[in-house]
Amino acid sequence: MLPLYQPDAQLLATMGFTAYSSPPRQLRYSRPSACGQETIVLYEDGELALLESVNGQLLYSFQGRLASEAELRVLLRQVDWVLQPLAYALTE
């Protein structure tokens, strides 16, 4: 079985996500996007969901499990989410 990976709060904060209240057995982080809201939900069983709300409509992007931070970064690129908005501002 592959090892399960979930991003920690520090990495998500670096990517501009803020923790929000969530139901038991999950953690929810969101950030504004150019046309809506991007949300990452971390489930207690190791699953992860990416949700995007655009113009008031919820779009489902991904739900599953990841093996590494590199896989998370590839996934975020595939759904066209900015990886590290705060890091770019600090290095320019």
C-alpha positions as a printed Julia matrix, in Angstrom:
92×3 Matrix{Float64}:
   0.0    0.0     0.0
   1.31   3.46   -0.88
   1.96   5.89    1.97
  -0.77   8.51    2.37
   0.12  12.17    2.25
  -1.87  15.17    3.4
  -0.46  18.7     3.38
   0.04  20.3     6.77
  -1.42  23.63    7.89
   1.9   25.43    7.4
   2.21  24.39    3.74
  -1.41  25.33    3.06
  -0.89  28.72    4.72
   2.13  29.28    2.46
  -0.16  28.61   -0.5
  -2.62  31.22    0.77
  -5.19  28.88    2.35
  -6.89  29.74    5.65
  -8.43  27.18    8.02
 -12.22  27.31    8.31
 -14.62  25.51   10.62
 -15.55  22.07    9.39
 -17.56  19.02   10.39
 -15.98  16.37   12.62
 -13.25  14.17   11.08
 -12.23  16.68    8.42
 -10.2   19.87    8.09
 -11.21  22.56    5.62
  -8.94  25.25    4.13
 -10.04  27.89    1.61
  -8.68  30.85   -0.31
 -10.13  33.28   -2.83
  -9.41  32.68   -6.5
  -9.61  35.02   -9.47
 -13.27  34.1   -10.01
 -14.43  32.4    -6.81
 -13.21  30.28   -3.9
 -10.82  27.29   -3.79
 -11.19  24.78   -0.96
  -9.11  21.82    0.15
 -10.78  19.33    2.49
  -8.59  16.87    4.4
 -10.43  13.8     5.68
  -9.4   11.76    8.71
  -9.1    8.59    6.58
  -6.39  10.15    4.38
  -8.55  11.33    1.49
  -8.37  14.84    0.15
 -10.89  16.84   -1.89
 -10.39  19.95   -4.01
 -13.5   22.04   -4.54
 -13.87  25.27   -6.46
 -16.8   27.65   -6.33
 -17.05  29.88   -9.4
 -19.79  32.45   -9.93
 -21.82  30.85   -7.13
 -21.61  27.34   -8.62
 -19.65  24.57   -6.91
 -17.31  22.72   -9.28
 -15.87  19.38   -8.17
 -12.2   19.07   -9.09
 -10.76  16.03   -7.31
 -11.31  13.56   -4.49
  -8.82  10.85   -3.65
  -5.53  10.09   -1.94
  -2.04  11.38   -2.55
   1.36   9.8    -1.92
   3.54  12.94   -1.68
   3.78  16.73   -1.72
   5.07  16.49   -5.28
   1.87  14.71   -6.3
  -0.18  17.47   -4.6
   1.73  20.15   -6.55
   1.14  18.33   -9.85
  -2.56  18.01   -9.02
  -2.86  21.72   -8.22
  -1.21  22.57  -11.55
  -3.61  20.23  -13.38
  -6.67  22.02  -11.94
  -4.97  25.37  -12.65
  -4.61  26.53   -9.04
  -1.73  28.87   -8.19
   0.81  26.97   -6.07
   2.39  29.58   -3.83
   1.06  33.11   -4.18
   2.78  34.29   -1.0
   6.16  32.86   -1.98
   6.16  34.8    -5.26
   5.51  38.07   -3.46
   8.38  37.43   -1.03
  10.98  36.67   -3.73
  10.25  39.47   -6.19
